[in-house]
């Protein structure tokens, strides 16, 4: 079973930008790429940098700490095919961004 959790308003994340939110004890980076919203686990796997503070170019976020890069749609690393940042499925409704998280017992 999953739980629907409010993350942010669409207006909080301008086109070409990213924001960082916390939900379900996780840091989540939300990206607005040409009006489409994507979300990744917000903690860079390299050394814990804040992906929600990274720069976005052509659908790729660059971690501000050590320049690791990830495709925001898939979480794919541009440095190593063995590294993939977890994606978070989003739902957009009435100008608000939600995520679904699996409930643990």
N, C-alpha and C positions, 0 to 999 in steps of 0.2 A: 504494500500500500504506500502511496506517496502523499506528501504534504505540499500544498501550494503556499509559497512564501513570497510576500511583496518584497521587491528589491529597491526600486526607485521609480521615479516618474520619467517618462521618455524625455521630457524637457530638461532633466538634470544632466543629460549627456548629449552635448552638441555633436553635430556631424563632424567626423574626423577626430573625435576626442574619445577619451576613456575616463571612467570613474571607478573608484574602489568603494565597495560596500562590504558589510559583514552580515551574514545570515547563517543560521544554524551552526554557529561557532566556526564558520569558514570565512576567509577573505576571498572575495569574488571581484574580478575585474570585468567590467561591462564596457563594450566597445560599440561605437556607432560608426559604421562604414557605409557611406552613401545611403543613410536612412535605415539600414538593416542593423539590428542589434544582435550581438554575440557576447558570450561570457566564457571566461576561462577561470580555473583556479587562479587566484590572484597572487600566489606566492611562486616566484621563479624557482625551478628545481635546482638551479646552479648554486646560489648562495642566499636564497630567500628574498631576493629583490622584489619590489612592489610593481607588478605588471600593470596595475591600474594607473600608475604614474608614468608609464612608458609612452613613447612617441609611436604614432600609427602612420604608416605609409603603405599604400597599395594593399591594404588588408593584412599587414604584418605589424605586430607590436615589437618594439625593441625595449628590453629591460633597461631601466636607467642606471643600474649598477654596473653591469659588465657586458652590456650589449648583446645578450642572447636574444634570438629572434624566434617568434612563433606566429604561424598563420592563425588569425583569430577565429576563423570559421571551423578549423579542424583541430587546432592545438599542435599541429605538426611543427617540429623544430627545423629551422633552416640549417642548423649545424650538424645534426645527427638524426638519421632515420630511427634510431633506437630510442629517442626521447620524444615523448608526446605529452603535452600539458593537458590535463583533464578539462573537457568542455562541460558546460552546464547548459542544459536545454532551457530556453526561455519561452515564455508566453507573453504576448503583448495584448492588453485589453484596456480599452478606454484611456489610452495614453499612459498606461502604467505597465511596468515590467515586473513579471513574476517568474519564479523558478519552481520546479518540482524537485523535492528531495525525498528519497526513500526513507521511510520511517524504520527505525531499528527498535527491536523489542527489548 
